[in-house]
Amino acid sequence: MITESITDLDNACFDKYVKVVHNVTGITLLPNRKTMLCGRLKKRIIQLSMNSYEEYLSYIIKNDSEKDTLINLVTTNETYFYRTPRVWDFFTQRYLPENKNSINIWSAASSTGEEAYTLAVMCENFKNDNKSFDYKILGTDISSDVIDVCNNGKYNGRSIKRFQDSKPVLFDQYMKGNNESGYSVAPNIRKNITFKVHNIFSDLSGNNTFDIIFLRNVLIYFKKEDQITLLNHIKNYLHPDGFLVIGESESIVRLGTDFILHEPLIYSLK
Ligand SMILES: C[S@@+](CC[C@H](N)C(=O)[O-])C[C@H]1O[C@@H](n2cnc3c(N)ncnc32)[C@H](O)[C@@H]1O
């Protein structure tokens, strides 16, 4: 029987969720996220014919596979093509021309893949005039749902609007499709991108060092000490001359890590 009425989430139970979510994702849910959490968990609780947030929490703790569902529910996956144009100006006008051979890029916390595919379009466009240039892009995210979207690679609406409006020539050249069925980047570009589920606090399998890492709009979900832990971890994957790119509402200058400001949103290693 489907139960529509669920007991309210009290503060003690919310605190337990905060701990579990932190353990599983590194995300710190602040008290003002309680209503958001209730809204996101409710549908799942009803689907499981449960009566309370407490009951669902026990279920998560006992069932490892449910942790994946929890991750998909609690992560915020807002993203779109060509997000923060100043970063793309840096990447295309200065970064790529100075690195003409081959580059390895990591879009960490890629969400549904728009950042990785924007990178691919920019690299491919650069490659047109620099035939010896080569690139590989890895996109990773902790949410399996968003990695499914990445692998499907079809986009429309708000996800592509800024790119379509501000870079119409590039858009028409590299994005194939239409408004009804959606657009995907041209198949010859997709072969340079790999997506996989990965928690950024964990080790990345394989022998990976990246020339540039995009870690945008995810640090905001972590508390200060976790941001420091993460940056100390991420630096192991960055080439000594590489760059780390963060999000517009983020700053890491005061965290005392080995990253130093190169220019707004772009960091290098000491
Ligand atoms: C707001 S999106 C940012 C997407 C993209 N980087 C951008 O700036 O447009 C944040 C993403 O971080 C992911 N995320 C949160 N915690 C993570 C973790 N521990 N490991 C990997 N990804 C994580 C979420 O699943 C979500 O897709």
The ligand as an ORCA input file, in Angstrom:
! r2SCAN-3c Opt
* xyz 0 1
  C      26.448     22.201     -9.664
  S      27.123     20.802    -10.459
  C      28.526     21.501    -11.285
  C      28.645     20.995    -12.694
  C      29.764     21.620    -13.520
  N      31.062     21.385    -12.928
  C      29.534     23.085    -13.718
  O      30.229     23.908    -13.098
  O      28.657     23.473    -14.496
  C      27.879     19.970     -9.059
  C      28.133     18.499     -9.342
  O      29.028     18.008     -8.322
  C      28.723     16.648     -8.140
  N      29.325     16.178     -6.879
  C      28.980     16.472     -5.607
  N      29.765     15.828     -4.739
  C      30.648     15.108     -5.472
  C      31.718     14.234     -5.145
  N      32.054     13.967     -3.884
  N      32.405     13.658     -6.154
  C      32.090     13.920     -7.447
  N      31.073     14.728     -7.827
  C      30.365     15.328     -6.845
  C      27.205     16.607     -8.162
  O      26.711     15.317     -8.435
  C      26.898     17.629     -9.268
  O      26.661     16.996    -10.494
*
